[in-house]
């Protein structure tokens, strides 16, 4: 009887340890129970989304938040995941969402595929992410890249212009300083010459 009680105590201790580990690995903003991680309706954005989830997660509910994309490989890092509820988010369908599209294409659950639709850009709004081609997503990034390149060129032009103006100001200052130095030397030389002439005239008068 005592041996049975000891074994029971060890088993309960192990179960308690497992529950503690599971609880610690559950993100604070979510609730976890029996492999189901519920992070729905938490007002999560892509920036505030937890960086990891319990490895034994079988269901992940991220629906009804403000997610525009997921970190690359987030869902692939959950080997036991069978269902991900992703609907009700304003997904931005550009090259930053290619990882999520790849994960959806590997799923056999049509519900997950049908529930992920684009909110932006405007020409892709309402379309299902899984049915978009990779080229369409890459095209959505080209406009952003072109704008970034244009902004970089304008910034570079402004920087070079400022540098040229500063260099011109320094050159003008140095030339002005040189002219003032020459003028001071000439004035000093004329002053010394006048004093010498005055001294000579004074000597002659004596």
C-alpha positions, 0 to 999 in steps of 0.5 A, a space after each residue: 500500500 505504501 509502495 502504491 502511494 509512493 508510485 502515485 505520488 511520483 506520477 502526479 508529480 510528473 503530470 504536474 511538471 508536464 502541466 507546468 511546462 505546457 503552461 509556461 510555453 503558452 503565450 500570455 495573450 492566449 489560452 491553451 488547453 489540450 493542444 488547442 491554442 486560442 489567440 482569437 479576438 485579442 487585437 493582435 497585430 503582426 508586430 504583437 503576435 507571439 513569436 512561438 507557440 507550444 510545439 504540441 499545438 494541434 489547433 491554433 486560433 488566430 482569427 478575428 485579429 489585425 494580422 496582415 502577415 505571419 512570421 516566416 516558418 511560424 506554422 511550419 514549426 508546429 509539426 502537430 498542427 492540424 488546424 489553423 483558424 486565420 479568418 477575420 484578419 486584414 491580410 496584406 497579399 504581397 511578397 511578405 506573405 509567401 510563407 503563409 501561402 506555401 503552408 496553405 497549399 500543403 493543407 488538405 483542410 479546404 476550410 483553412 484555404 477558403 478563410 484566408 482572403 486578401 484585404 490589400 492591395 486594392 487589385 487583389 482585395 477579396 481574392 483567396 491567398 492560396 489561389 494567387 500565383 507567386 508572380 502576382 504576390 511578387 508584382 505587388 512588391 515591385 511598386 513598393 520597391 520602386 517607391 523605395 528606390 525612388 526615395 533612396 535616389 532623392 535622398 542621395 541627391 539631397 545628401 550630395 547637394 548639401 555636401 556640395 553646398 557645404 564644400 562650396 561654403 568652406 572654399 569661399 570661407 577659406 578664400 575670404 580668409 586668405 584675402 583678409 590675411 593678405 590685406 592685413 599683411 599689406 596694411 602691416 607692411 605699409 604701417 612699418 614703411 610709414 614708421 621707417 620714413 617718419 623715423 628717417 625724416 626725424 633723424 634728418 631734422 635733428 
